[in-house]
Amino acid sequence: MALVCEKGIAGLTLGEVGERAGYSRGLAAHHYGHKEKLLVALVEQIGKDVRDVRQQVANWAPGLESVLGIVGFYVGRHPSLDTTLRALHVLLSESVVTRGAVADALDRLNRESVAILEGHIRRGIEAGNIRADVDPVAESVAIIGAMRGVSAQYLFGMSDASARAVRNALVETLRRGLRREPG
């Protein structure tokens, strides 16, 4: 992940991966065969890392609080300090151009992320803490776009003070937009 953050997809070589791992230059090529297969494995690892961390902090009430917790957690992780999210942004950016198996793996990861948020939104609608007129799929895609957009701003050098304010603003905007008003 660190090499992808440093060099991007195009600049990455399997030889460097083997060396950085403390092994021979040929080990990554032997194990993965080609760079694309290594990058697909990296996308799968990023998905696992995000799922693992999300499970560790997922003590929120079903529905709205779960959605807001996920957003606050994701946006609160500063990607310039978080290799996993930084690598994800590099892969997302470069895969738009390169397409292929890496883009397909990112599409699967994205669909999984949408499905998770969609499930939380549906549970919130059922529990009555999210408005019944919310489209769970459309809202999930919009939320993921907002989270990734804010993370990209961090990568461009947003200050930590601004980052906290933006995180809080996004969470509060979503709270107001999704919340079912009592009555």
C-alpha positions in Angstrom: 0.0 0.0 0.0 2.8 2.4 0.9 4.4 1.9 -2.6 1.1 2.6 -4.3 0.8 5.8 -2.3 4.3 6.8 -3.2 4.5 5.8 -6.9 0.9 5.2 -8.1 -0.1 2.3 -10.2 2.0 3.2 -13.2 5.2 3.8 -11.2 4.9 0.6 -9.2 7.1 -2.4 -10.1 6.8 -5.9 -8.7 10.6 -5.8 -8.0 10.1 -2.9 -5.7 7.3 -4.7 -3.9 9.5 -7.7 -3.3 12.3 -5.5 -2.0 10.1 -3.3 0.2 8.6 -6.5 1.7 12.2 -7.5 2.6 12.4 -10.4 0.1 13.8 -10.8 -3.3 12.9 -8.6 -6.2 11.3 -11.7 -7.9 9.1 -12.9 -5.1 6.1 -10.7 -5.9 6.3 -11.6 -9.6 6.5 -15.3 -8.6 3.5 -15.0 -6.3 1.3 -12.8 -8.3 2.5 -13.2 -11.9 1.8 -9.6 -12.9 1.2 -6.2 -11.4 -2.6 -6.2 -12.1 -3.1 -9.4 -10.1 -1.1 -7.9 -7.2 -3.3 -4.7 -7.4 -6.5 -6.7 -7.3 -5.2 -8.4 -4.2 -4.4 -5.0 -2.7 -8.0 -3.8 -3.4 -9.3 -6.9 -1.7 -7.0 -6.2 1.3 -8.2 -2.6 1.5 -11.8 -3.9 1.6 -10.9 -6.3 4.4 -9.1 -3.6 6.3 -12.1 -1.2 6.1 -14.6 -4.0 7.0 -12.4 -5.0 10.0 -12.1 -1.4 11.3 -15.8 -0.7 10.7 -16.7 -3.8 12.8 -14.5 -2.7 15.6 -16.4 0.7 15.9 -19.9 -0.4 14.9 -21.6 0.0 18.2 -24.1 2.5 16.9 -27.9 2.1 17.1 -29.4 0.7 14.0 -30.4 3.0 11.1 -29.6 6.7 11.3 -26.9 6.5 14.0 -25.1 3.7 12.1 -25.1 5.7 8.9 -23.8 8.8 10.8 -21.2 6.7 12.6 -19.8 5.2 9.4 -19.6 8.7 7.8 -18.0 10.3 10.9 -15.5 7.4 11.2 -14.6 7.4 7.5 -14.3 11.2 7.2 -12.5 11.4 10.5 -9.7 9.2 9.2 -7.2 11.6 7.7 -6.0 9.8 4.4 -2.6 11.6 4.5 -2.0 9.6 7.7 -4.0 6.5 6.7 -2.2 4.4 4.2 -5.3 2.3 3.4 -7.5 5.2 2.5 -4.7 7.0 0.6 -4.0 3.9 -1.4 -7.7 3.6 -2.1 -7.8 7.1 -3.5 -4.8 6.4 -5.7 -6.3 3.2 -7.0 -9.7 4.9 -7.7 -8.1 7.8 -9.5 -5.8 5.7 -11.7 -8.2 2.9 -12.4 -10.6 5.3 -14.1 -8.0 5.5 -16.9 -6.5 2.0 -16.8 -9.8 0.0 -16.3 -9.4 -3.8 -16.3 -9.3 -6.2 -13.4 -8.3 -3.5 -10.9 -11.3 -1.3 -11.8 -13.5 -4.4 -11.6 -12.2 -5.1 -8.1 -12.8 -1.5 -7.1 -16.3 -1.8 -8.5 -17.0 -4.8 -6.3 -15.7 -2.9 -3.3 -17.8 0.1 -4.1 -20.9 -2.1 -4.6 -20.3 -3.7 -1.2 -19.9 -0.2 0.4 -23.2 0.9 -1.2 -25.0 -2.3 0.0 -23.8 -1.8 3.6 -25.1 1.8 3.7 -28.2 0.8 1.9 -28.9 -1.8 4.6 -28.4 0.7 7.4 -30.7 3.1 5.7 -33.4 0.5 5.1 -33.2 -0.5 8.8 -33.5 3.1 9.8 -36.6 3.5 7.6 -38.1 0.3 9.2 -37.2 1.6 12.7 -38.7 5.0 12.0 -35.6 7.1 12.5 -35.0 7.7 8.8 -37.6 9.3 6.5 -39.7 6.8 4.6 -39.3 8.7 1.3 -35.5 8.3 1.2 -34.2 6.2 -1.7 -31.7 3.9 0.1 -29.6 3.2 -3.0 -29.4 6.7 -4.3 -28.7 8.1 -0.8 -25.9 5.5 -0.3 -24.2 6.4 -3.5 -24.4 10.1 -2.6 -23.1 9.5 0.9 -20.1 7.5 -0.4 -19.4 10.3 -3.0 -19.4 12.9 -0.2 -17.1 10.9 2.0 -14.6 10.2 -0.7 -14.8 13.9 -1.8 -14.0 15.1 1.7 -11.2 12.6 2.0 -9.8 13.9 -1.3 -9.8 17.4 0.1 -7.6 16.1 3.0 -5.2 14.8 0.5 -4.9 18.3 -1.0 -3.9 19.7 2.4 -6.9 20.7 4.3 -5.9 21.6 7.8 -6.9 19.4 10.7 -9.1 22.2 12.2 -10.9 22.5 8.9 -11.1 18.7 8.6 -12.9 18.4 12.0 -15.3 21.2 11.0 -16.0 19.6 7.6 -16.6 16.2 9.2 -19.0 17.6 11.7 -20.8 19.6 9.0 -21.2 16.5 6.8 -22.6 14.4 9.7 -25.0 17.2 10.7 -26.2 17.8 7.1 -26.9 14.0 6.7 -28.6 13.9 10.1 -30.9 16.8 9.1 -31.5 15.3 5.6 -32.3 11.8 6.7 -33.9 12.1 10.0 -37.6 11.4 10.3 -39.3 14.3 12.1 -41.4 13.2 15.1 -45.0 13.5 14.7 
